[in-house]
Amino acid sequence: MITPPLVQNTGYGAYTFFAVFCGLAFVFTFFVVPETSGKTLEEMDQVFKDVSSEAEEQQKARIMRDIIAGKQNETVTATAVP
């Protein structure tokens, strides 16, 4: 809706307008956005200062301990019953 009137009223100025914003986006991306190539998810958590995965890992470890403890109890119960 904006581009046709912009091109009509400014001619090639519309293309200059878009080119400037593309250039600004490139500069912003080049200098501000962190490189993620070749990094693990855990390393990305450190880059973005996200600690939720650490909490999830602790929760996963707790659940796995509970599951293993439950299976061991089932094995003990199954072998103890004649």
Distance bins in CASP14 RR format, pairs under 12 A and 6 or more apart:
PFRMAT RR
TARGET T0000
AUTHOR 0000-0000-0000
RMODE 2
METHOD distances of the structure
MODEL  1
2 8 0 0 0 0 0 1 0 0 0 0 0
2 9 0 0 0 0 0 1 0 0 0 0 0
2 10 0 0 0 0 0 1 0 0 0 0 0
2 14 0 0 0 0 1 0 0 0 0 0 0
2 17 0 0 0 0 0 1 0 0 0 0 0
2 18 0 0 0 0 0 1 0 0 0 0 0
3 9 0 0 0 0 0 1 0 0 0 0 0
3 10 0 0 0 0 0 1 0 0 0 0 0
3 11 0 0 0 0 0 1 0 0 0 0 0
3 13 0 0 0 0 0 1 0 0 0 0 0
3 14 1 0 0 1 0 0 0 0 0 0 0
3 15 0 0 0 0 0 1 0 0 0 0 0
3 17 0 0 0 0 1 0 0 0 0 0 0
3 18 0 0 0 0 1 0 0 0 0 0 0
4 10 0 0 0 0 0 1 0 0 0 0 0
4 11 0 0 0 0 0 1 0 0 0 0 0
4 14 0 0 0 0 1 0 0 0 0 0 0
5 11 0 0 0 0 0 1 0 0 0 0 0
5 14 0 0 0 0 1 0 0 0 0 0 0
6 12 0 0 0 0 0 1 0 0 0 0 0
6 13 0 0 0 0 1 0 0 0 0 0 0
6 14 1 0 1 0 0 0 0 0 0 0 0
6 15 0 0 0 0 1 0 0 0 0 0 0
6 16 0 0 0 0 0 1 0 0 0 0 0
6 17 1 0 0 1 0 0 0 0 0 0 0
6 18 0 0 0 0 1 0 0 0 0 0 0
7 13 0 0 0 0 1 0 0 0 0 0 0
7 14 1 0 1 0 0 0 0 0 0 0 0
7 15 0 0 0 0 1 0 0 0 0 0 0
7 16 0 0 0 0 0 1 0 0 0 0 0
7 17 0 0 0 0 1 0 0 0 0 0 0
7 18 0 0 0 0 0 1 0 0 0 0 0
8 14 0 0 0 0 1 0 0 0 0 0 0
9 17 0 0 0 0 0 1 0 0 0 0 0
10 16 0 0 0 0 1 0 0 0 0 0 0
10 17 1 0 0 1 0 0 0 0 0 0 0
10 18 0 0 0 0 0 1 0 0 0 0 0
11 17 0 0 0 0 0 1 0 0 0 0 0
12 18 0 0 0 0 0 1 0 0 0 0 0
12 19 0 0 0 0 0 1 0 0 0 0 0
13 19 0 0 0 0 1 0 0 0 0 0 0
13 20 0 0 0 0 1 0 0 0 0 0 0
14 20 0 0 0 0 0 1 0 0 0 0 0
14 21 0 0 0 0 0 1 0 0 0 0 0
15 21 0 0 0 0 0 1 0 0 0 0 0
15 22 0 0 0 0 0 1 0 0 0 0 0
16 22 0 0 0 0 0 1 0 0 0 0 0
16 23 0 0 0 0 0 1 0 0 0 0 0
17 23 0 0 0 0 0 1 0 0 0 0 0
17 24 0 0 0 0 0 1 0 0 0 0 0
18 24 0 0 0 0 0 1 0 0 0 0 0
18 25 0 0 0 0 0 1 0 0 0 0 0
19 25 0 0 0 0 0 1 0 0 0 0 0
19 26 0 0 0 0 0 1 0 0 0 0 0
20 26 0 0 0 0 0 1 0 0 0 0 0
20 27 0 0 0 0 0 1 0 0 0 0 0
21 27 0 0 0 0 0 1 0 0 0 0 0
21 28 0 0 0 0 0 1 0 0 0 0 0
22 28 0 0 0 0 0 1 0 0 0 0 0
22 29 0 0 0 0 0 1 0 0 0 0 0
23 29 0 0 0 0 1 0 0 0 0 0 0
23 30 0 0 0 0 1 0 0 0 0 0 0
24 30 0 0 0 0 0 1 0 0 0 0 0
24 31 0 0 0 0 0 1 0 0 0 0 0
24 32 0 0 0 0 0 1 0 0 0 0 0
25 31 0 0 0 0 0 1 0 0 0 0 0
25 32 0 0 0 0 0 1 0 0 0 0 0
25 33 0 0 0 0 0 1 0 0 0 0 0
26 32 0 0 0 0 0 1 0 0 0 0 0
26 33 0 0 0 0 0 1 0 0 0 0 0
27 33 0 0 0 0 0 1 0 0 0 0 0
29 35 0 0 0 0 0 1 0 0 0 0 0
33 47 0 0 0 0 0 1 0 0 0 0 0
33 48 0 0 0 0 0 1 0 0 0 0 0
34 43 0 0 0 0 0 1 0 0 0 0 0
34 44 0 0 0 0 1 0 0 0 0 0 0
34 46 0 0 0 0 0 1 0 0 0 0 0
34 47 1 0 1 0 0 0 0 0 0 0 0
34 48 1 0 0 1 0 0 0 0 0 0 0
34 49 0 0 0 0 0 1 0 0 0 0 0
35 43 0 0 0 0 0 1 0 0 0 0 0
35 44 0 0 0 0 0 1 0 0 0 0 0
35 47 0 0 0 0 1 0 0 0 0 0 0
36 43 0 0 0 0 1 0 0 0 0 0 0
36 44 1 0 0 1 0 0 0 0 0 0 0
36 45 0 0 0 0 0 1 0 0 0 0 0
36 46 0 0 0 0 0 1 0 0 0 0 0
36 47 1 0 0 1 0 0 0 0 0 0 0
36 48 0 0 0 0 1 0 0 0 0 0 0
37 43 0 0 0 0 0 1 0 0 0 0 0
37 44 0 0 0 0 0 1 0 0 0 0 0
38 44 0 0 0 0 1 0 0 0 0 0 0
38 47 0 0 0 0 0 1 0 0 0 0 0
39 45 0 0 0 0 1 0 0 0 0 0 0
39 46 0 0 0 0 1 0 0 0 0 0 0
39 47 1 0 0 1 0 0 0 0 0 0 0
39 48 0 0 0 0 0 1 0 0 0 0 0
40 46 0 0 0 0 1 0 0 0 0 0 0
40 47 0 0 0 0 0 1 0 0 0 0 0
40 53 0 0 0 0 0 1 0 0 0 0 0
41 47 0 0 0 0 0 1 0 0 0 0 0
41 48 0 0 0 0 0 1 0 0 0 0 0
41 50 0 0 0 0 1 0 0 0 0 0 0
41 52 0 0 0 0 0 1 0 0 0 0 0
41 53 1 0 0 1 0 0 0 0 0 0 0
41 54 0 0 0 0 0 1 0 0 0 0 0
41 56 0 0 0 0 0 1 0 0 0 0 0
41 57 0 0 0 0 0 1 0 0 0 0 0
42 48 0 0 0 0 0 1 0 0 0 0 0
42 50 0 0 0 0 1 0 0 0 0 0 0
42 51 0 0 0 0 0 1 0 0 0 0 0
42 52 0 0 0 0 0 1 0 0 0 0 0
42 53 1 0 0 1 0 0 0 0 0 0 0
42 54 0 0 0 0 1 0 0 0 0 0 0
42 56 0 0 0 0 0 1 0 0 0 0 0
42 57 0 0 0 0 1 0 0 0 0 0 0
43 50 0 0 0 0 0 1 0 0 0 0 0
43 53 0 0 0 0 0 1 0 0 0 0 0
44 50 1 0 0 1 0 0 0 0 0 0 0
44 53 0 0 0 0 1 0 0 0 0 0 0
45 51 1 0 0 1 0 0 0 0 0 0 0
45 52 1 0 0 1 0 0 0 0 0 0 0
45 53 1 0 1 0 0 0 0 0 0 0 0
45 54 1 0 0 1 0 0 0 0 0 0 0
45 55 0 0 0 0 0 1 0 0 0 0 0
45 56 0 0 0 0 0 1 0 0 0 0 0
45 57 0 0 0 0 0 1 0 0 0 0 0
46 53 0 0 0 0 1 0 0 0 0 0 0
46 54 0 0 0 0 0 1 0 0 0 0 0
50 56 0 0 0 0 0 1 0 0 0 0 0
51 57 0 0 0 0 0 1 0 0 0 0 0
51 58 0 0 0 0 0 1 0 0 0 0 0
52 58 0 0 0 0 0 1 0 0 0 0 0
52 59 0 0 0 0 0 1 0 0 0 0 0
53 59 0 0 0 0 0 1 0 0 0 0 0
53 60 0 0 0 0 1 0 0 0 0 0 0
54 60 0 0 0 0 0 1 0 0 0 0 0
54 61 0 0 0 0 0 1 0 0 0 0 0
55 61 0 0 0 0 0 1 0 0 0 0 0
55 62 0 0 0 0 0 1 0 0 0 0 0
56 62 0 0 0 0 0 1 0 0 0 0 0
56 63 0 0 0 0 0 1 0 0 0 0 0
57 63 0 0 0 0 0 1 0 0 0 0 0
57 64 0 0 0 0 0 1 0 0 0 0 0
58 64 0 0 0 0 0 1 0 0 0 0 0
58 65 0 0 0 0 0 1 0 0 0 0 0
59 65 0 0 0 0 0 1 0 0 0 0 0
59 66 0 0 0 0 0 1 0 0 0 0 0
60 66 0 0 0 0 0 1 0 0 0 0 0
60 67 0 0 0 0 0 1 0 0 0 0 0
61 67 0 0 0 0 0 1 0 0 0 0 0
61 68 0 0 0 0 0 1 0 0 0 0 0
62 68 0 0 0 0 0 1 0 0 0 0 0
62 69 0 0 0 0 0 1 0 0 0 0 0
63 69 0 0 0 0 0 1 0 0 0 0 0
63 70 0 0 0 0 0 1 0 0 0 0 0
64 70 0 0 0 0 0 1 0 0 0 0 0
64 71 0 0 0 0 0 1 0 0 0 0 0
65 71 0 0 0 0 0 1 0 0 0 0 0
65 72 0 0 0 0 0 1 0 0 0 0 0
66 72 0 0 0 0 0 1 0 0 0 0 0
66 73 0 0 0 0 0 1 0 0 0 0 0
67 73 0 0 0 0 0 1 0 0 0 0 0
67 74 0 0 0 0 0 1 0 0 0 0 0
68 74 0 0 0 0 0 1 0 0 0 0 0
68 75 0 0 0 0 0 1 0 0 0 0 0
69 75 0 0 0 0 0 1 0 0 0 0 0
69 76 0 0 0 0 0 1 0 0 0 0 0
70 76 0 0 0 0 1 0 0 0 0 0 0
70 77 0 0 0 0 1 0 0 0 0 0 0
70 78 0 0 0 0 0 1 0 0 0 0 0
71 77 0 0 0 0 0 1 0 0 0 0 0
71 78 0 0 0 0 0 1 0 0 0 0 0
72 78 0 0 0 0 0 1 0 0 0 0 0
72 79 0 0 0 0 0 1 0 0 0 0 0
73 79 0 0 0 0 0 1 0 0 0 0 0
73 80 0 0 0 0 0 1 0 0 0 0 0
74 80 0 0 0 0 0 1 0 0 0 0 0
74 81 0 0 0 0 0 1 0 0 0 0 0
75 81 0 0 0 0 0 1 0 0 0 0 0
END
